Amino acid sequence: MDTAPVKRSEKRIAANIFKGSLGNMIEWFDWYVYASFAVYFSAAFFPAEDKTAELLSTAAVFAVGF
């Protein structure tokens, strides 16, 4: 009985799971960084008249993207 195709298939499945998990981890890291630093860069993208509006606008962009 030939088990070589089964082993290659198992390796391929394991590699695909690893790659998918790595991509997911990087995506969540991006969201974490955005949420963590939103307070600091909100003034760069939204009008500075109202600090609350700046932060809420940044949170809205986060929500739409999420």
N, C-alpha and C positions, 0 to 999 in steps of 0.2 A: 504494500500500500504506500502511495506517495503522499507525504505530508508537507512537502515543500510549498505548494500553493497556499495551504492553510496558514503556515507560518508567515509567509509574505503578506497574506491578507491581515493577519493579526498585527504584524508590524505596521502595516499601512494604517490600520484603524487606530493604533496607539499613537502614531505620528500625527494623524489628523486631529485626534483629541488634544494632543499637546499643543499643536499649532492653533487650534480654535481657542483653547484656554489662554494661551499667550496673547492672542489678539483681543480677547475679552478683557484680560487684565490691563492691557494698554489702554483700551477704551475707557474703562472705569477710572484709571489713573488720570486721564484727560479731564473727565468730569470732576474728579476730586480737586485737581489743580484749579480748574475754572471756579468752582464753588469757594475754594479756600482764598483765592486772590481777587475775588469779585469786588471786595471792598476797596482794594487798592487801584484797580484799573477802571472802575465805574466812571470816575471823573474824566477819563480820557475819551470816553465814547458818548457820554450823555451830558446834557446841559448842567452847568454847575450852580444854577440858581437854587435848587432844592436838593439837599443831600438825600432825603428820603426817596424822592422821585428817581434819582440816579440809581440807588440800590435796588429799588423795585423794578426799574427798567432792566437792570442787569439780571435780576432774578427771573424776569419774564423771558429774556433771551435764553436763559438756562432752561426754563420750563419748555419753551417751544422746541429747543434743540433736543431735549431729552425725550 
